[in-house]
Amino acid sequence: MDSFTIDTQTFNDLDILNSKDGVYSVFNLFKQTKTAAARKRLMEIMQHPSSNLQDICLRSATIKFFYEHKIVFDVKDEHIDLIDYYLKSKFKKFRSNPIDTMADYVSRKSSNDYYVIKIGIRYLILLTRYINSFINALEGHQLPAYLVEIFQQLQTIIEEGVLVKAAKLDELNLSFLEVGRLDRALRGPEKEKMFSLLSLIYELDVIGTAAAVASARGFSMPVFSSEGMQLRINGLFHPGIGNAVKNDVCIDEKQNLLFLTGSNMAGKSSLLKSLGLVIYLAHIGFPVPATAVTLSVFKGLITTINLPDNLNQGLSHYYTEVKRVREVAEHLLKRDRMFVIFNELFRGTNVKDAFDGSALIISELSTIADSAFIISTHIIELAEVLKKHHNINFRYLDTGFHNQKPVFTYQLLDGISKEALGMYIVRNEGIVEILQQAASSRQLTSNPND
């Protein structure tokens, strides 16, 4: 797969592999596979997004096929796990001579190793029959290329080895000669093919699970376009938020920088994370949290949403922010078609430096026409400075007041936010009254002669 630039900060910002609260993560969302080994395959996929459109679409089209046809790939974890255990076992193989096989059987028929061998073979026979029936059930469909490739590999493994005949045996009444013959092949010359077969099972398990998640959670399959740099989203939402408000977002070559404003708690961080997830999931060929998405292939995703302090390195938060901006600049120098998200540039310094620094960096970013940028801020005054750049799209998350209390609609609108809730929040917490009471209590108890 062609490389796709993404870093640890971005993985952490978007809660892709791990979550801060131990509950939500993208991996947890999709890890409902039938088999435990498929979850390892899922982790591998999630660690390696791609910018190769052909590779992305192979997986994406297969997931879409499962999704549209409501296909369920129903394998049993306990069966697969025991097959894997059997194939990896170091038990002595049965000898080929029938008399020696009989002797082996007499000496081992009550042992644990014979039980493991027999059960492993039994479940391999059942798995072979299921694979055959699964493939046969889809005859007549216009199968996606990747699924055709998987089916061909499975059929080759089965038909060119002992499984083709084993599938016709009575798995509950295998003779000791049949067990010996099959075991010599399955743990001998065909062993690696059996592991390849299991790997294909894990791949189908991941694909089926991704399709099931898309159906259950209202995700859609993204459509890639070759018509310039673009991202068009209808019905964007964050999968970790129940009953999330959906929004539409559009970024293209004419307006490739989205400047996002909104009051505290208006939902800016959640929106930024949702956008990042769409880009990330699309580039592993997975369904995305939106009603419909059309986008071009990007070569990397870099986010700065929850930048941690580097106190152990003796760095101020502001200097950490500056270093992060430099990292992003270096990525932009090396690669085109980057998707960059910044949440609150330079919040770690005074208002003037934050304003001047943000205006400078955003203005420079706006000149890079082959990448996309989304930048949120509390400093709404920046908008006046940035209006001269015609490729900047100004959007804000709506907030209103009802009965003197803020109402958050989480709706994305055109323009610049005019609501400021900072002082409302301070006053609503009763901090001033507490401090006044503290001052009064000190005056009452103080000794005027002291």
Phi, psi and omega in degrees: 000142176294143185292149178229121184285121175205146184233177183300319179302318180292315176304317181289318180304318186266004180052048185283306183259329180227161177233149181289328182265001178077004183248295185269133164201158179296321178299315178299326181297322185257002188274014182279041181288159178290326183246147180293323182294331178294333178292329175292320177295320177300315179299319179298316179298315184291337179275353185224069171298159186230156172249013177270109186300321181297315180295319179299313185289333176301311180288317183300316181294326180289318176298318179299320179298314177299319182295311184291328182260007178051047182277133178246123175262104194249083173256159184256127184300318183295327177290312181297318181297320180288325174300313179299316180297317179299312183296330180272354184293154181255015180301147178297135179285153176290145178284156187281330179293131183304322180293317178294322177298319178298317179296318177300318182297315181299320183279341188238357189298334180261003184274163179292324183294322177295323178297314180298316180299312183294317180292320178300315178294319179302313182289331175294322177295315179297320179295319179299315179297319181295317179301314180300315181291325179295315180294316181296326182293339182259007176298140180094345176275152173277094187280144174293156188301319183293323179291322176300316180297316179297314180299318180297319179295317179298314182294324178296314179300317183289312189282338181262008180227196184284344184294331182298322177275326181299327182297341181268354181278161174276102187297341180273346184226051179285133176284163180295330177292320178293318178299314181297315181297315181292320181295319179300324180280314188290324177260008178247247186294338182258010185300312182295326176295326178294321177292326175295320177299316179296322178299321178293325175297317180296322179297315179295326178296315178297315181298313179297322179292317179300319178294321179294320177296318179301317181292317184286328187255003179075027176281166176227162178271127181290152177247125180268139182238146178260007183271076176073178180280123183200158170213117179235116184238130170247132176069043177291137175209163177264125185292345180271000182247123178291137180052043183295142175289136182262144181226159177253139180224139178224127174228133177213188184293334179283323178226086186262003177235119178259120180258111189253126174238167181162155183286172173304139177069012180283344177108019183297313182298318179296321179295316179298318179295320179299316179297316178299320180295322178300312180297313183296307183298322179299326184272005164247009177077023184256162174294156186237155181281079180193161178288321179202142181219131170236130183209162172269167177283127174257159182256002178180158178225122179231123179239150172224087184251313178233078184284121181284156174285146176251057183295328181291341176263003179073023182258138174288161179297322180298316181293325175299319178297316181298317179296324179293319177299321178296317178304315180297317180300321180292323175296318180293330178292324185275330189224147171266181177051045175268149174244116189240133178235126174240132174249110176062078175298134170056045177286348185272012180228183182290164187300318183295312179296322178297317179296308183296316180295317180296315180300318181294310184293316181296320178299318180291319178298324183295344180274352181267096191280344185265008177232169181242143184224139172231123184229125177254155180201156170270343186275084185291340180296341178300331185303320181298322180288327188270351183297340180289344179270111187285348180267009178261128179257118183267119178230155177215156176266124190289139173219136177228182178237139175222122185055042178064021177236143182291143176237121182261116180269340184058023181264131181273123183236163177283141176116204185232138181296141177244355182271137175233116185255000184305308182291327177299316181296318179299312182293322183294334179280354177070025183295317182299316180298320179296316179295322178294320176297320179297318180295318180296319181294325178293322181293322181291327184264352183284150179265116183297341181274350181287000000 
